[in-house]
Amino acid sequence: ENGAIKVAFSVTNVGSIKAKETAQVYVGYPESTVLHPLRELKGFAKTELIPNETKRINIEIDSEELTYYDSESNAFKSEKTAVEIAVGSSSRDIHFTTRIML
């Protein structure tokens, strides 16, 4: 809807005690001609799970969050490029990645 990217994934507690997780969604622009950070945090969800419990997490990224500011035109623009969506516990602990085209 409205150009939003919907990211859905499952989180499972494989341990033997109750645990909390903060699942994070990052985007990267591996083929961009515009300078971007390696990964940008775009959403997160905190959840608590009992042992062996699995929860479905849904995070939506608004298309406006995928724009950049172009100083030559003094406007925000979006680039037609590949975007890497990464899900993990932190930017250094990524569990899943996929690519989409904007």
C-alpha positions as CSV (number, residue, x, y, z in Angstrom):
1,E,0.0,0.0,0.0
2,N,1.2,3.5,-0.9
3,G,4.6,2.1,-1.9
4,A,5.3,0.7,1.6
5,I,7.5,-2.3,2.0
6,K,6.1,-4.9,4.3
7,V,8.7,-7.1,6.0
8,A,7.4,-10.3,7.7
9,F,9.4,-12.9,9.5
10,S,9.3,-15.3,12.4
11,V,11.3,-15.3,15.7
12,T,11.7,-18.4,17.7
13,N,13.1,-18.9,21.2
14,V,15.2,-22.1,20.9
15,G,16.4,-21.7,24.5
16,S,15.1,-23.3,27.7
17,I,14.2,-20.0,29.5
18,K,11.9,-17.0,28.7
19,A,13.8,-14.5,26.5
20,K,13.3,-11.1,24.9
21,E,14.4,-10.1,21.4
22,T,14.5,-6.9,19.6
23,A,14.3,-7.8,15.9
24,Q,15.7,-5.1,13.6
25,V,15.1,-4.3,9.9
26,Y,17.9,-2.6,7.9
27,V,18.1,-1.4,4.3
28,G,21.1,-1.0,2.2
29,Y,21.7,0.2,-1.4
30,P,24.4,-2.1,-2.9
31,E,24.1,-0.7,-6.5
32,S,23.2,2.9,-5.7
33,T,25.0,5.8,-7.4
34,V,24.1,7.9,-4.4
35,L,26.3,7.7,-1.3
36,H,24.5,5.8,1.6
37,P,25.6,4.1,4.8
38,L,26.2,0.4,4.5
39,R,23.0,-0.3,6.4
40,E,20.3,2.0,7.7
41,L,17.9,0.9,10.6
42,K,14.3,1.3,9.3
43,G,12.3,-0.5,11.9
44,F,12.4,-2.8,14.9
45,A,10.0,-4.8,17.1
46,K,10.5,-6.0,20.7
47,T,9.0,-9.3,21.7
48,E,9.1,-11.7,24.6
49,L,9.0,-15.5,24.0
50,I,8.7,-18.5,26.2
51,P,10.9,-21.5,25.4
52,N,10.1,-23.0,21.9
53,E,7.6,-20.2,21.2
54,T,7.5,-18.7,17.7
55,K,6.1,-15.3,16.9
56,R,5.4,-13.6,13.6
57,I,6.8,-10.1,13.3
58,N,5.5,-7.5,10.8
59,I,7.4,-4.3,10.1
60,E,6.4,-1.8,7.5
61,I,8.8,0.6,5.8
62,D,7.2,3.7,4.4
63,S,8.4,4.6,0.9
64,E,9.3,8.1,2.1
65,E,12.0,6.5,4.3
66,L,13.7,5.3,1.2
67,T,14.3,8.7,-0.3
68,Y,17.5,10.8,-0.2
69,Y,18.0,14.6,-0.2
70,D,19.3,15.9,-3.5
71,S,21.1,19.2,-2.8
72,E,21.1,20.2,-6.5
73,S,17.3,20.2,-6.8
74,N,16.6,21.0,-3.1
75,A,14.2,18.0,-3.0
76,F,13.9,14.5,-1.7
77,K,14.2,11.9,-4.4
78,S,13.9,8.1,-4.7
79,E,16.4,6.2,-6.8
80,K,15.4,3.2,-9.0
81,T,17.8,0.7,-7.6
82,A,18.2,-2.6,-5.8
83,V,17.5,-2.4,-2.1
84,E,18.8,-5.0,0.3
85,I,16.5,-5.8,3.2
86,A,18.3,-7.3,6.2
87,V,16.7,-8.7,9.4
88,G,18.7,-9.4,12.5
89,S,19.4,-8.8,16.2
90,S,21.8,-6.0,15.4
91,S,23.6,-4.5,12.4
92,R,26.4,-7.0,13.0
93,D,24.2,-10.0,13.6
94,I,22.1,-10.4,10.5
95,H,20.0,-13.5,10.1
96,F,18.3,-13.0,6.8
97,T,18.7,-10.8,3.7
98,T,16.8,-10.4,0.4
99,R,16.9,-7.9,-2.4
100,I,14.1,-6.0,-4.1
101,M,13.9,-3.3,-6.8
102,L,12.5,0.1,-6.1
